[in-house]
């Protein structure tokens, strides 16, 4: 009997588990759950959109959007559309998006003006900016979505004769060219010599390989644990009703209604070469940005081109690596696992997912999400500015 073990229950791990079960219905599936409030998959909402500045990524997004409207996900998303606001310097990105839409036979995004914001009853929309409406974008009830996906994974493990482990993975044991066992944080040992192992632990990817004395991907392909601070905005009932069916709003992709993210990413090296995942939401750096309105510190693995790595480890026959969502792969939950299944099945996948692509790809769909510095340096600067002294001030006022 074929055996598969998936380490991780974020977007990549849960999607991989689903597609493995679909592809090999008689195989034994086990999943090692590793949920964390620091993971990018732990969130209240996500946006499903199709607009990217290259046609290959847009094709993937269109496919994912179609699946969101299917039976497993249709009740979890609402197609309310999104207004995207572009600064003059960002109009080149809009043109690249429209060029990609042309390639795929999709209608171009039409440039509009501040009148698109009239339904928000605001007079604050600057007329100097460019506004476009993406009516097909939707918002996902992400907490429910991930809970449902984990429930399906548990059932798949039970039905296949496998196990859903509630303890996170700690280290990988190997012998020669194979992974032979997995040691969990609770001390349990899982035999894996006869299984195909999928390592899908998000920003913990490099940490786990390093802790297991396993070679990392080349520079640029190793997902670097990169942090962001996010802030919850509490709406009262009247405000929630006002916004519920109105479009989402993004200012050049730098924000959204109901959730604020400080777009100033950082690594967390601690003087080493591996960026560590750590809750930094009580740091001076965090407090200096939102006066103790912090709700989460979010971390994801970011690759140089923001293309994930979905490839077999060149030194281990039964280890497939799947990581590097780069803060923009949540929308691919219904589909990204099919690429993992293709790799497991020995099928060809796009070169940009490979361990070491022969072609140096240059497209970054979210260049503002690449780390701009390391936490230790940025924290020291925040302390020097003395802004941590505002930590006891009142919380952020809403609307």
N, C-alpha and C positions, 0 to 999 in steps of 0.2 A: 504493500500500500504506500502511495505517495504521502509524505508528511511535510507540512509547512509550519514554521514558527514565525510569527510576526512580532517584533519587539516595538512597542509604541502604539498608542491609541489616539494620535492626533489625526490630521487630515490624511497624511500619507499612509499611516498604519491602518486606519479603519477602511480607507478606500482599497488598499491592497488586500485586506482580509476579505472584503466583499467580492472583489473580482477573482481572487483565488478560489473562493467557494463556487462562484459561477463557472469558472474555467475547468476546475477539477472537482466535481461534485462528490466523488467517492473518496477523495483524499482526506487525511486527518489534519485538521487545522487547530493550532493553538495560538493564543494571543497573550502577550505579556503587557498588561496595562500600566501605563506610566503617566497618568494625568497630573497636571501641575497648574497652579494659578499663574505661573510665570510663562506658560506656553502660549503661543499665538492662537492655538485652537480653543483656549479658554476665554470666551468673550461673550458679549450679549447680542451682538448683531454683526452681520457681514453684508457687503455689497456684492451682488452678482452683476458683472458688466462684461461687455464684449470688446470695448474699444482699447486697442493696443496699437503701438506704432510700427508693428511689423505683422505681415499677413499670417505667418506661421503661428505666432502666439494668438492672434485673433481667431484663427481657425479652431484652435483648442478651446478658446473661451466660448465660441458659438456652440460648439459641441456640448460643452458643459452646461450652457444655458438651456439647451434643449432638454437635457436630462433633469435639470431642476424643475421642469414643468411636468415630469413624469410622476408615476404613482408614488414612489418612495419619498419625494420631496415637495410635491405640489402644494401641500397644506402648510409647508413651513416657510414659504416665500410669498411676497406680495410684489407684484409688478407696478410700482408707483412712479417709476421714472426717476431721472436725476438731472438737475441743472448743474452744468459744469461751467465754472467761471475762469476765464483765461486772462492773465496779464498779457501785455503786448509782447513781452519776451518769450511767452509760452505758445504763441500762435504757430510757431514752426512745428511743435508737437501735434497740434490740431491738424495741420496739413499732412503730417505723416500718417495720422490716424485715418484721414479721409483717403489718402493714397492706398492704404491697406484695405479700406472698405471698398474702394474701386476694384481692387484685385479680386475681391471675394464676391463682387456683384451686389454689394450692400449699398443702400442709399447713403449719400454723403451727409455728414452732420452740418446743418445749416447755421451760419452765424446769426445770432440774434443780439438783442440789446437788453437793457435793464428792465424792460417791460415784462420779461419772463418772471421777474420777482414780484409782480404786483399781487399775486394771490397770497403772498406772505404779509401783505398790508404794511410794507415798509417803504420808506422814502430814502433809505440809507444805501441803496444799491448804486455804486458809482457808475456813471454813464460812460466813463472812459474805458471800461472793461468790455470784453467780449463774452457773451453768454450763449450756450448751446443747450438744447434739450435732448436728452437721450431717453426716449419714452419706454424703451424696452428694458432698462435697468431695474433690478428688483432688490429688495432687502430681505434678509433671512433671519428668522428667529433662531439664532445660533445656539443658544443654550439647549433648547429643545432638540434641535437638529443633532447635536453631538450626543446628547443623551440617547436619542433613538438609534443613532448609528452604533453606539457602544452596546445597546441592548441587542441589536441584530448580530453584532460580532459575538456576544456571549452565546446566543442561540446557535450560531453557526458552529462554534467550538463544541457545544454540547451535542448537537445533532451529528457531528462528524466523528465523535469519539475523542475529541481533543479536550484541552483545558483552557479556561480563561483565568490567567493568573492575576491576582490583585496587587502584587508587589512589583515594583519597577526593576528593570534589569540593571545589574551592577557591572559585571565583567563578562567577557567572552573568553572561553577556554578553547584553545586550538591545538592541533597535533598535525604536523606536516602541512598538507595543503587543504585541510578541512577544519571547520569549526566542529568541535566535539561535544561541547556542553555550554550551558549558560548558567551563571551564578547570580541569583537574585539578591536583592538588598536584604531580604529576611534570612539569607543563608541557604535557601533551597537551591538544589542543583537540578537542572533540566538537561537530560541527555539529548544531544542534537546531532550526533554523528551521521544518522541516516536521514536527517531532515534538510530541507532548504530553509535557510534563515534569512529573513528580511529585517534589516536594521533601519527602522524608521522612527528615530527618537528626536527629530527636529533639532533644536539648537544644542542638544546634548550629544550630537553625533560625534564631533571631534573629541569631546571629553571621554566618551565611552571607548572609542578606538584607542586613544592614548592610554587610558587606564588598563586596557587589555594588551598593551604593547603590540598594537597592530598598525601597520603603515597607513598614514593619512593620504588622501588624494593630493595631487600636485597643488602648488600655490595657485590660487584663483579658483580651484575646483572644490577646495575644502570649505564647507559652509561655516562661516564665522559667526559665533553667537553674538548677535547684535541687539541691543536693548532700545526700547522706547518707553516713555512714560505716557500712560493714558489716564484720562480723568472722566469719571461718571458725572453726568449732568442730570440732576433730579428735576423732573417736570411734575407740576401738579396735574390734577385730572383735566382741568380746562385746557392747559397747554398741551397735554398729551393728545386730547381730542382734536385740537387745532392742527397739530403736525401730522397726525396719523396717516392721512391719505394724501398729503401733499408730497411733491417730489423731494427726494434727498437733494442736498446742495453740497457741492465740492468746489473749493477754490483752487483751481489747477491741481486737483487731486490731493490737496493738502488738508482736507478736513471733511466733516460730515455732521449732519444734524443729530444731536443727542449724545455724541461721544467726541471728546477732544483728544487729540494725540499731539504730543510735542515732537515735531519732526526735527530732531537733532540727534541722530543715532550715535551710539557709542559702543566700543568693545569693552571688555573687562578682563584684561590680560594678567593682572597681578604680577607683572614682571616676567611672565613666561610667554610661550608662543601659542598657547591655547587660551581662547577667550572663554571664560567661565560663565555659567548661568547662575545668577544670584539675585535675590530680591533686594533691590536698591531703592525701594519706594520711600524709605524713611531717611534717605541721604540728604545732605545739604543741597546737592545738585537738584534733586527732585523738588524739595521744598521751595527752592528759590524760583521755581517756575509756576507753581500753582498754590502757594500758601496752604499746604496740607490738605488740598482737595484731591490728593492722589488716591486713586482706587486700585490701580494695577501698575506694575512694571511688566512689560511684555518683552519677550525675547524670541527671536527666530534665527535660523541659520541662513546667512546671506552669502551667496557666491559672487564672484567678481562680475559676472554678466547677469546675475539674477536668474540664471537657468539652473534648475535643480540637478543634482546628480542622481541618476537612476541607472545603476550599472553593477555588474558583478565586480567584487573585489578581485584584482588580478592575482592575488596570492592565495585565495581561498575559494575552492570550487563551489561551495555551498553557501556563500555569503553574498547577498544582494544588498547594496546600499541605496537608500531612498531618502534623501534629505535635501535641504536647501530651498525651502519654500519662498524665502526672501520677502516675506510679508505680502505676497500677492497670489497665493495658491489655494486659499480657502475655497474660492469659487469652483475649484477643480475637484472638490470632494467626490462628486459622482463619477469622475472619469480618470483621475490621475492613477488610480490603482490598476487600470487596464494596461498602462505602460509598464508598471512593475510586473504584471502577469506576463507581458510579452517578453521581458528580460528573463524571467524564470523559465519560460517556454523555449528560450533560445531564438526568439524572433528579433529581427532588426528593429531598432528604434532610432529616432532622430539623433544625429551625432552630438547635438548640443547637450544631451543628457549623459554623454559618455564620461568615463573616468578621466580621460585626457583627450579632448577633441583635437583632431588634426587641424581643423580650421579654428582660428581665433575669432570667436564671435564677439561682437562689440555692442549689441543692442542691450540697453538697460531701460526697462519700462518705468522704473521708479528710481532714478539716480539719486533722488533726495533721501532714499532709505539706506544708502551705503554709509557706514560709520564715518563720522567726521572727527573722531578722536577717541581716546580711551577714557574709561570712567574715572580712573585715579587722577588723571590730569584735570579733567573737567570738574571733578568734585573739589579738588584743591582750589581751583579758580573760584568756584561758588563760595567756598568757605572764606576765601580772601576778600571777596566782595561783601561778606557779612550778611548775605541775604538769607541765611538760615535763621536769622533772628526773627523773621516774620512767621515762623512755623506755627506760632500760637494764635495768629490772627484768625478772624472769622473765615468761614468757607466761602467758596465762590458763589456769588449771586447768579441767578438764572434768568435769562431772557431780559 
